[in-house]
Amino acid sequence: HYVELIEAGAEMGKQDSKGNNVLHALSSIADTEKVVPLFNKLMELIPLWFENTEDKIHKTRTKDDKLAERVAMIQLFKAKNNCGFTPLKLAAYHGLGELVQAIINTKYVYCFPSLGSEVKYDISELEPRFNYKEPVSSVIELTMLNYEYNASKSFDIPVIRKITETKWKCYSKVFLSWGVAHLVMLLLNYGMLLKGKKCEVFQETPSNATNWTSIVSHYE
């Protein structure tokens, strides 16, 4: 019913008692086949929503309507609910890989075309090291912790794949070195444990060893 409400003049940026706007609600839909077409339909209604919006902040700070519309879109996509989730992070949390891809590719919100074929991305919500002060994990962390099959589709997104590949190149030697050192320490500890048991065996003497000695000396 989201499309009908917006076409009737509903405010897309309004948040409910839980802090969710229409994109948060969309990111909670379990039907993965319907969620992306519905997202695309909502994006088509952005100009209509902006034209009918009563939020003066979107319209008064600039005379450039196109720029004001982009500011309104950023505020819509970057809005956090009461749990600290943006629509993008909520989609990652629910394992909606295709919706994550659609949101990341939204122009002038997360995706910024530049000269030629180069595309730049806002990765502040994607990269874990930019989220250490955030109450909610990054998109990559939420995707890795999600066991849904569709969640893995997020790693097919070029920018996320590029981030993970770059991080692996930077930290792979560190992790491998740590793994080897851990294995060596484990083997050393195991070897010392075995050696300790052998020493205990050789150090043990029969309780009646003194008696045998006295018997042998008696016969001599």
Contacts in CASP RR format, 6 or more apart in sequence:
PFRMAT RR
TARGET T0000
AUTHOR 0000-0000-0000
METHOD contacts of the structure
MODEL  1
HYVELIEAGAEMGKQDSKGNNVLHALSSIADTEKVVPLFNKLMELIPLWF
ENTEDKIHKTRTKDDKLAERVAMIQLFKAKNNCGFTPLKLAAYHGLGELV
QAIINTKYVYCFPSLGSEVKYDISELEPRFNYKEPVSSVIELTMLNYEYN
ASKSFDIPVIRKITETKWKCYSKVFLSWGVAHLVMLLLNYGMLLKGKKCE
VFQETPSNATNWTSIVSHYE
2 22 0 8 1.000
2 25 0 8 1.000
2 26 0 8 1.000
2 38 0 8 1.000
2 42 0 8 1.000
3 38 0 8 1.000
3 41 0 8 1.000
3 42 0 8 1.000
3 45 0 8 1.000
6 12 0 8 1.000
6 22 0 8 1.000
6 42 0 8 1.000
6 45 0 8 1.000
6 48 0 8 1.000
6 49 0 8 1.000
7 45 0 8 1.000
7 48 0 8 1.000
9 48 0 8 1.000
9 49 0 8 1.000
9 52 0 8 1.000
11 49 0 8 1.000
11 53 0 8 1.000
11 54 0 8 1.000
11 55 0 8 1.000
12 21 0 8 1.000
12 22 0 8 1.000
12 23 0 8 1.000
12 42 0 8 1.000
12 45 0 8 1.000
12 46 0 8 1.000
12 49 0 8 1.000
12 53 0 8 1.000
12 76 0 8 1.000
13 21 0 8 1.000
13 22 0 8 1.000
13 55 0 8 1.000
13 75 0 8 1.000
13 76 0 8 1.000
13 79 0 8 1.000
14 21 0 8 1.000
15 21 0 8 1.000
15 24 0 8 1.000
15 79 0 8 1.000
15 81 0 8 1.000
18 81 0 8 1.000
18 82 0 8 1.000
18 83 0 8 1.000
19 79 0 8 1.000
19 80 0 8 1.000
19 81 0 8 1.000
19 82 0 8 1.000
20 28 0 8 1.000
20 81 0 8 1.000
21 76 0 8 1.000
21 79 0 8 1.000
21 87 0 8 1.000
22 42 0 8 1.000
23 42 0 8 1.000
23 76 0 8 1.000
23 77 0 8 1.000
23 79 0 8 1.000
23 87 0 8 1.000
23 103 0 8 1.000
24 79 0 8 1.000
24 81 0 8 1.000
24 85 0 8 1.000
24 87 0 8 1.000
24 90 0 8 1.000
26 35 0 8 1.000
26 38 0 8 1.000
26 39 0 8 1.000
26 42 0 8 1.000
26 87 0 8 1.000
26 99 0 8 1.000
27 35 0 8 1.000
27 87 0 8 1.000
27 88 0 8 1.000
27 90 0 8 1.000
27 91 0 8 1.000
27 94 0 8 1.000
27 96 0 8 1.000
27 99 0 8 1.000
28 90 0 8 1.000
28 94 0 8 1.000
29 35 0 8 1.000
29 38 0 8 1.000
29 96 0 8 1.000
30 94 0 8 1.000
32 96 0 8 1.000
32 97 0 8 1.000
32 98 0 8 1.000
32 99 0 8 1.000
32 150 0 8 1.000
35 96 0 8 1.000
35 98 0 8 1.000
35 99 0 8 1.000
36 98 0 8 1.000
36 99 0 8 1.000
36 102 0 8 1.000
39 99 0 8 1.000
39 102 0 8 1.000
39 103 0 8 1.000
40 102 0 8 1.000
43 106 0 8 1.000
46 69 0 8 1.000
46 73 0 8 1.000
47 69 0 8 1.000
50 58 0 8 1.000
50 65 0 8 1.000
50 68 0 8 1.000
50 69 0 8 1.000
50 72 0 8 1.000
53 59 0 8 1.000
53 72 0 8 1.000
55 72 0 8 1.000
58 68 0 8 1.000
58 69 0 8 1.000
58 71 0 8 1.000
58 72 0 8 1.000
58 75 0 8 1.000
59 65 0 8 1.000
59 68 0 8 1.000
61 68 0 8 1.000
61 71 0 8 1.000
62 68 0 8 1.000
62 71 0 8 1.000
70 108 0 8 1.000
70 109 0 8 1.000
73 106 0 8 1.000
73 108 0 8 1.000
73 109 0 8 1.000
74 108 0 8 1.000
74 109 0 8 1.000
77 86 0 8 1.000
77 87 0 8 1.000
77 88 0 8 1.000
77 103 0 8 1.000
77 106 0 8 1.000
77 109 0 8 1.000
77 110 0 8 1.000
78 86 0 8 1.000
78 109 0 8 1.000
79 86 0 8 1.000
79 87 0 8 1.000
80 86 0 8 1.000
81 90 0 8 1.000
83 135 0 8 1.000
83 136 0 8 1.000
84 134 0 8 1.000
84 135 0 8 1.000
84 136 0 8 1.000
85 93 0 8 1.000
85 136 0 8 1.000
86 125 0 8 1.000
87 103 0 8 1.000
88 100 0 8 1.000
88 103 0 8 1.000
88 104 0 8 1.000
88 110 0 8 1.000
88 125 0 8 1.000
88 139 0 8 1.000
89 125 0 8 1.000
89 136 0 8 1.000
89 137 0 8 1.000
89 138 0 8 1.000
89 139 0 8 1.000
89 142 0 8 1.000
91 97 0 8 1.000
91 99 0 8 1.000
91 100 0 8 1.000
91 103 0 8 1.000
92 100 0 8 1.000
92 139 0 8 1.000
92 142 0 8 1.000
92 143 0 8 1.000
92 146 0 8 1.000
92 151 0 8 1.000
92 154 0 8 1.000
93 142 0 8 1.000
93 146 0 8 1.000
94 146 0 8 1.000
94 148 0 8 1.000
95 143 0 8 1.000
95 146 0 8 1.000
95 148 0 8 1.000
95 150 0 8 1.000
95 151 0 8 1.000
95 154 0 8 1.000
96 150 0 8 1.000
96 151 0 8 1.000
97 143 0 8 1.000
97 150 0 8 1.000
97 151 0 8 1.000
97 152 0 8 1.000
97 153 0 8 1.000
97 154 0 8 1.000
98 150 0 8 1.000
98 153 0 8 1.000
100 139 0 8 1.000
100 143 0 8 1.000
100 153 0 8 1.000
100 154 0 8 1.000
100 157 0 8 1.000
101 153 0 8 1.000
101 154 0 8 1.000
101 156 0 8 1.000
101 157 0 8 1.000
103 109 0 8 1.000
103 110 0 8 1.000
104 110 0 8 1.000
104 111 0 8 1.000
104 121 0 8 1.000
104 126 0 8 1.000
104 157 0 8 1.000
104 159 0 8 1.000
104 160 0 8 1.000
105 111 0 8 1.000
107 113 0 8 1.000
109 122 0 8 1.000
110 121 0 8 1.000
110 122 0 8 1.000
110 125 0 8 1.000
111 119 0 8 1.000
111 120 0 8 1.000
111 121 0 8 1.000
111 122 0 8 1.000
112 119 0 8 1.000
112 120 0 8 1.000
112 121 0 8 1.000
112 122 0 8 1.000
113 119 0 8 1.000
113 120 0 8 1.000
114 120 0 8 1.000
121 159 0 8 1.000
123 130 0 8 1.000
123 159 0 8 1.000
123 163 0 8 1.000
124 130 0 8 1.000
124 131 0 8 1.000
125 131 0 8 1.000
125 138 0 8 1.000
125 139 0 8 1.000
126 138 0 8 1.000
126 139 0 8 1.000
126 140 0 8 1.000
126 159 0 8 1.000
126 160 0 8 1.000
126 163 0 8 1.000
127 138 0 8 1.000
127 140 0 8 1.000
127 163 0 8 1.000
128 137 0 8 1.000
128 138 0 8 1.000
128 140 0 8 1.000
128 141 0 8 1.000
130 138 0 8 1.000
131 137 0 8 1.000
131 138 0 8 1.000
131 141 0 8 1.000
136 142 0 8 1.000
137 145 0 8 1.000
139 154 0 8 1.000
139 160 0 8 1.000
140 154 0 8 1.000
140 160 0 8 1.000
140 163 0 8 1.000
140 164 0 8 1.000
143 151 0 8 1.000
143 152 0 8 1.000
143 154 0 8 1.000
143 155 0 8 1.000
143 160 0 8 1.000
154 160 0 8 1.000
155 161 0 8 1.000
155 164 0 8 1.000
206 212 0 8 1.000
END
